[in-house]
């Protein structure tokens, strides 16, 4: 079990579970009518489009590159596709890469009535269906890791494997009600002020202060109703749903994490679960040390492909 300072860190960074186009801050509301596909003139290989989720919310996404498997990147809480800026162009040289703004984030619609991991999972499903992707590796940061589990159980035939980025540390852990009450009170009393302190705790002493400031500004600028609704969804998923969902996922799962991970506990519910631990990074490991993260992600993709060949 994770204890002491590690547990304190885990309690906080589980709420980071939603991983600008290119770190643009905030959420812009989109209309519910599908927009035309846009070819960006400077880089014609980039396609920007949207899909409509199960509840009618417009979901923005971008596509780059060609090749199988397709890599689908799912951001974390109060973030967007820009948090994958060190991965998208790198992996687009070899694979088809899809980056999605979940509802309420980035360029996607804000008018979701009920915030749940299941609803976020439907956002990803809508994009996969629109693009007709059949051989997919899902990559989810923090809360995006929860979302990818929902997608994994909804579309088992299409998912080759799931890769978490600093997420799914211990699925048996439950948030104490006292802690939950404290976080929700802070967010409701003064969302921006609370977020600025909260987000800084996701980093380590040696983290880049410029990167910290950029992420703090971005995450504290999202609409409070989105941030608070998503936090409640994360709490409910971790405390009440994750064990059942994980037990229904058939594809292999590997997490590239920045801290202690209870592999043996997680294996009780998903026998294929693995963890690769990065050192010297905080919660945004894919941004703080992209070279190491990208190497481990490529290594994991190849492991998935090899396992598929052996079936």
C-alpha positions in Angstrom: 0.0 0.0 0.0 1.1 3.6 -0.6 1.6 5.5 2.6 2.8 8.8 4.0 3.8 11.4 1.5 3.1 9.2 -1.5 -0.5 8.7 -0.4 -0.9 12.4 0.1 0.4 12.9 -3.5 -1.9 10.2 -4.8 -4.9 11.7 -3.1 -4.2 14.9 -4.9 -3.2 13.8 -8.3 -6.0 11.4 -8.8 -8.0 14.5 -9.4 -5.7 15.3 -12.3 -7.5 12.6 -14.0 -8.9 14.7 -17.1 -4.7 14.4 -19.6 -4.7 23.2 -25.2 -4.4 22.6 -28.5 -0.7 23.1 -27.9 -1.4 24.3 -24.3 -4.0 26.9 -25.2 -5.9 27.5 -22.1 -9.6 27.1 -21.3 -12.6 25.7 -22.9 -14.5 27.1 -25.9 -18.0 26.1 -26.5 -18.7 24.5 -29.9 -22.0 24.3 -31.6 -23.8 21.0 -31.8 -23.7 20.9 -35.6 -20.7 19.0 -37.1 -18.1 21.4 -38.4 -16.4 20.9 -41.8 -13.1 19.1 -41.9 -10.3 21.6 -42.0 -6.9 20.9 -43.6 -4.4 23.2 -41.8 -2.5 24.9 -44.7 0.9 25.0 -43.0 0.8 21.3 -42.2 -1.6 19.6 -44.6 -1.1 16.2 -42.8 -3.1 17.6 -39.8 -6.9 17.1 -40.0 -9.1 18.9 -37.4 -12.7 17.7 -37.1 -15.4 16.9 -34.6 -17.7 14.0 -33.7 -21.0 14.0 -31.8 -21.0 12.1 -28.5 -23.9 9.9 -27.3 -25.5 12.8 -25.4 -25.2 15.2 -28.3 -22.0 17.1 -27.2 -19.6 18.1 -29.9 -16.2 16.5 -29.5 -13.1 18.0 -31.1 -10.2 16.0 -32.3 -7.2 16.1 -34.6 -5.6 13.4 -36.7 -2.0 13.1 -38.0 0.0 10.5 -39.7 -0.7 7.0 -41.1 0.0 3.5 -40.0 -1.2 0.9 -37.6 -2.0 0.6 -34.8 -3.7 4.0 -34.4 -2.6 5.8 -31.2 -5.5 7.6 -29.5 -4.4 10.2 -26.8 -6.8 11.1 -24.0 -5.9 14.0 -21.8 -6.5 14.5 -18.1 -8.7 16.7 -15.9 -8.9 20.4 -16.9 -6.4 19.8 -19.8 -6.7 19.1 -23.5 -4.8 17.8 -26.5 -2.0 20.3 -26.0 -0.7 18.2 -23.1 0.4 15.6 -25.6 2.4 18.1 -27.7 5.6 16.1 -27.1 4.0 12.9 -28.3 1.7 13.8 -31.2 4.3 14.9 -33.8 6.8 12.3 -32.6 4.5 9.3 -33.0 2.8 10.7 -36.2 6.0 9.9 -38.0 5.1 6.2 -37.7 1.5 5.8 -36.7 -1.9 7.4 -37.2 -2.3 9.6 -34.2 -5.6 10.9 -32.9 -5.8 13.4 -30.0 -9.2 14.1 -28.5 -10.6 17.0 -26.4 -13.1 15.4 -24.0 -16.4 17.2 -23.4 -15.9 20.5 -21.6 -12.3 20.7 -22.5 -10.3 22.4 -25.3 -12.4 22.9 -28.4 -15.2 20.5 -27.3 -18.8 21.4 -26.3 -19.6 22.5 -22.7 -23.2 21.6 -22.4 -22.9 18.1 -20.8 -25.7 17.5 -18.3 -24.1 14.7 -16.3 -20.3 14.3 -15.9 -19.3 10.7 -15.6 -16.4 8.5 -16.8 -18.9 6.6 -18.9 -19.9 9.8 -20.7 -16.3 10.7 -21.3 -15.8 7.2 -22.7 -18.6 7.8 -25.1 -16.7 10.9 -26.4 -13.8 8.6 -27.4 -16.1 6.0 -28.8 -17.8 8.6 -31.1 -14.4 9.6 -32.5 -13.2 6.0 -33.0 -16.5 5.2 -34.8 -16.3 8.3 -37.0 -12.8 7.4 -38.1 -13.6 3.7 -38.4 -10.5 2.8 -36.4 -10.1 -1.0 -35.9 -6.7 -1.5 -34.4 -6.1 1.0 -31.6 -3.8 1.7 -28.7 -5.4 4.0 -26.1 -3.1 6.3 -24.2 -4.6 8.1 -21.2 -3.1 10.6 -18.7 -4.4 10.6 -15.2 -8.2 10.8 -15.4 -7.7 9.9 -19.1 -6.6 6.5 -17.8 -10.0 6.0 -16.2 -11.6 7.1 -19.5 -9.6 4.6 -21.5 -10.8 1.8 -19.2 -14.4 2.7 -20.1 -13.5 2.7 -23.8 -11.6 -0.6 -23.4 -14.7 -2.4 -22.1 -17.1 -0.8 -24.6 -15.0 -1.7 -27.7 -13.0 -4.8 -26.8 -12.6 -6.0 -30.4 -10.9 -2.8 -31.5 -8.5 -2.2 -28.7 -5.0 -3.7 -29.0 -3.8 -2.3 -25.6 -4.1 0.5 -23.1 -1.3 2.7 -21.8 -1.8 4.9 -18.7 0.4 8.0 -18.0 0.7 8.4 -14.2 -2.7 6.8 -13.4 -4.4 3.7 -12.0 -2.0 3.3 -9.0 -4.2 1.2 -6.7 -7.8 0.3 -7.8 -8.8 -0.8 -4.3 -8.1 2.6 -2.8 -11.1 4.7 -1.6 -11.1 8.4 -1.1 -11.8 9.3 2.6 -15.0 11.4 2.8 -13.2 14.0 4.9 -10.7 14.6 2.1 -13.4 14.6 -0.5 -15.4 17.2 1.4 -12.3 19.4 1.8 -11.5 19.4 -1.9 -15.1 20.1 -3.0 -15.4 22.9 -0.5 -12.1 24.5 -1.8 -13.2 24.2 -5.4 -16.7 25.7 -4.7 -15.4 28.5 -2.5 -12.8 29.8 -4.9 -12.1 27.6 -7.8 -9.2 29.6 -9.3 -7.3 30.1 -6.0 -7.8 26.5 -5.0 -6.7 25.1 -8.3 -3.5 27.2 -8.4 -2.3 25.6 -5.1 -3.7 22.2 -5.9 -2.0 21.9 -9.3 1.4 23.0 -8.0 1.4 20.0 -5.7 1.4 17.7 -8.8 5.1 18.5 -9.4 8.4 17.6 -7.7 11.0 20.0 -6.4 13.1 19.8 -9.6 10.2 20.3 -12.0 10.6 23.1 -14.6 9.1 26.3 -13.1 8.1 27.6 -16.5 6.2 24.4 -17.3 4.6 24.5 -13.8 3.4 28.1 -14.3 2.0 27.3 -17.8 0.0 24.3 -16.5 -1.2 26.1 -13.4 -2.6 29.0 -15.6 -4.2 26.6 -18.0 -5.9 24.3 -15.5 -7.1 27.1 -13.2 -8.8 28.8 -16.2 -11.4 26.1 -17.1 -15.1 26.7 -16.3 -15.6 25.8 -12.6 -18.7 23.7 -13.5 -16.6 21.5 -15.7 -13.8 21.1 -13.2 -16.1 20.4 -10.3 -18.3 18.1 -12.3 -15.3 16.1 -13.5 -13.8 15.8 -10.0 -17.1 14.3 -8.7 -16.9 11.8 -11.6 -13.4 10.9 -10.7 -14.3 10.3 -7.1 -17.3 8.2 -7.9 -15.3 6.1 -10.5 -12.5 5.4 -8.0 -14.7 4.7 -5.1 -17.5 2.8 -6.8 -16.8 1.7 -10.4 -13.2 1.1 -11.2 -13.0 -2.5 -10.0 -15.9 -3.6 -12.0 -14.8 -1.7 -15.1 -11.2 -3.0 -14.9 -12.4 -6.6 -14.6 -14.3 -6.2 -17.9 -11.4 -4.9 -19.9 -9.9 -7.6 -22.1 -6.9 -5.8 -23.6 -3.5 -5.6 -21.8 -2.8 -2.6 -19.7 0.6 -1.0 -19.0 1.0 2.2 -16.9 4.0 4.5 -17.3 3.8 6.1 -13.9 5.8 8.6 -11.9 5.2 7.1 -8.5 4.5 3.9 -6.6 2.0 1.6 -8.2 0.3 -1.4 -6.5 0.8 -3.8 -9.3 -0.1 -6.9 -7.4 -3.5 -5.4 -6.3 -4.3 -4.3 -9.8 -3.4 -7.7 -11.2 -6.2 -9.3 -9.1 -8.7 -7.7 -11.5 -6.6 -7.4 -14.7 -4.0 -10.2 -14.9 -2.1 -8.4 -17.7 -1.5 -5.2 -15.7 2.0 -3.9 -15.8 3.7 -0.7 -14.6 6.9 1.1 -15.8 8.1 3.7 -13.3 9.8 6.9 -14.4 12.0 8.7 -11.9 12.7 12.4 -11.5 9.3 13.6 -12.8 6.0 14.7 -11.4 2.5 14.0 -12.5 3.0 15.3 -16.0 5.7 12.7 -16.8 5.0 12.8 -20.6 5.8 16.5 -20.6 8.6 16.6 -18.0 10.7 13.9 -19.6 9.2 13.2 -23.1 12.3 11.4 -24.3 11.9 8.7 -21.7 8.2 8.6 -21.8 8.2 8.2 -25.6 10.7 5.5 -25.5 8.6 3.5 -22.9 5.5 4.1 -24.9 7.1 2.8 -28.1 8.4 -0.2 -26.2 4.9 -0.9 -24.8 3.3 -0.6 -28.3 5.7 -3.2 -29.6 5.0 -5.5 -26.6 1.3 -5.3 -27.5 1.9 -6.1 -31.1 4.1 -9.1 -30.2 1.5 -10.4 -27.8 -1.1 -10.1 -30.5 1.0 -12.2 -32.8 1.3 -14.9 -30.2 -2.4 -15.3 -29.7 
